[in-house]
Amino acid sequence: MIAARYLSLAVPLLAVLAAIRVDRSRAGRAAALLAFLAAGIGIAALDEVARCTGWYAFAPVRGSYRGMPVDLWIGWAALWGPLPVLLRRTLPLPVTLGLLLWVDAVAMPALHPLVRLGPNWLVGELVGLLVVALPAQLLGRWCADRRHLAARTLLQVGVFTALLLWLVPSLAFEVGDGSWTAVTGLPRPALLLLAQVALVLAAPALAAVREFVTHGGGTPYPWDPPERLVTTGPYAYLANPMQACAVALVLLTAALTRSSALVLAAVVAVAFSVAVARPHEEHDLAGRYGEAWHAYRRQVRDWWPRRRPYHAGPAAVLLLDDGCGPCTATWRFLARRHPVGLRIRPATAAEEVLWRAEYVDGDGRSARGVAAVARALVHLHLGWAVVGWTLRLPGVTWLAQLVTDAMITPPHPAGPRGGRCPAPSSASWTAPSPPSVRTASPVCPPAPSPPPPG
């Protein structure tokens, strides 16, 4: 049994070391590390499922994590993660999955009595290949070759979320104190409230990820970074929003599970960020962006957010229908709070007919409807910015838009000067001054075409 454990660890690791000589690129090696992390988390989760379904189990041995030998865990993760990523030029994905199935089909029965197979263990093997190995391979290959930006970012978010909110707490409970039972035993209303609090805490981090993708052309992974300097969204308030939100979520989990070990993990994470990650990041960004980075860092700090946003570059524009009551109220609300880096203009200034409010940032990227107003809120101050980021969460925007269309103001045409209604003659219709109060919307000609879906 001891020899089997040594071989299960040594053979995959030696194969990975040999494969590193095949792919000497920094991107390939960084992607292999990420694939290893993804496979390791997935295998730990698969073991939890296998314990419940009876697919397989491990003999009780020393050096185990929740019954799974750590050396077997590491070797398995190396086999399913970095090794095929480093050899991706010679091993296409279908061939890789076939080889992994064959290796496991041979190795797992040979590891008896260390591994005890149930009657349906091949079902567990297929589930593991599809749910763990396949996503790890897609993530590693896409990151190594810089392909499918949105998809690889989504997979990264999944991996880091599982690491932060499941694996790290579970490890802390194993070596220290705390338990998930303190959370699972709560009544359903309390769980729902906690989920909402966690969602609000996570909203700035998710918005920061979105800014990395849309404005920077990169991902949160340090070795797959944005190609352009990102100072918008949460980065207009805080230089490290993802790290700050991660620590806040860990501390929330520690409080709920009564785990001092998890508090210690959060402290270690902050210390690592300040002493190791920050100097490396600042040196890298200063070398890539020069004075633009230094100007930003003089105004925006780590761990302590600004009240009002930092702004550099062209102002964003929010187009609102001046003849719509709710739009006029929104205009007044925003203008009274003196938004930073935002101009509010009537929809008559648009180049085409608009069916909803439109927001266009300094780089020409646009959003419409509730998403447009949510982006405008980010220009006010930190409190309203959090509301805006929460409104832009997946699913939340759709629901808010549905309620707005049904109960506040439906989509209606408002377009360029002369396209729908006569433009107001007053010069006050250009921001920052809000429009005057209107008692009713003007009567306009019928729309030339039906509104777009959604």
ABEGO torsion letter per residue (X at the ends): XAAAAAAAAAAAAAAAAAAAAABABAAAAAAAAAAAAAAAAAAAAAAAAAAAAGABBBBBBBGBBGGBBAAAAAAAAAAABAAAAAAAAABBAAAAAAAAAAAAAAAAAAAOAABBBBAAAAAAAAAAAAAAAAAAAAAAAAAAAGBGAAAAAAAAAAAAAAAAAAAAAAAAAAABBEBAAAAAABBAAAAAAAAAAAAAAAAAAAAAAAAAAAAAGBBABAABBBABBBABEAAAABABAAAAAAAAAAAAAAAAAGBAAAAAAAAAAAAAAAAAAAAAAAAAAAAAAEAAAAAAAAABBBGBBBABBBBBEBBBBBBBBAABAAAAAAAAAAAAAGBBGBBBBBAAABABBBABBBBBBAAGBBBBEAAAAAAAAAABBAAAAAAAAAAABBGAAAAAAAAAAAAABBBBBBBBBGAABBBBABAAABOABBBBBBABBBBBBBBABBBBBX
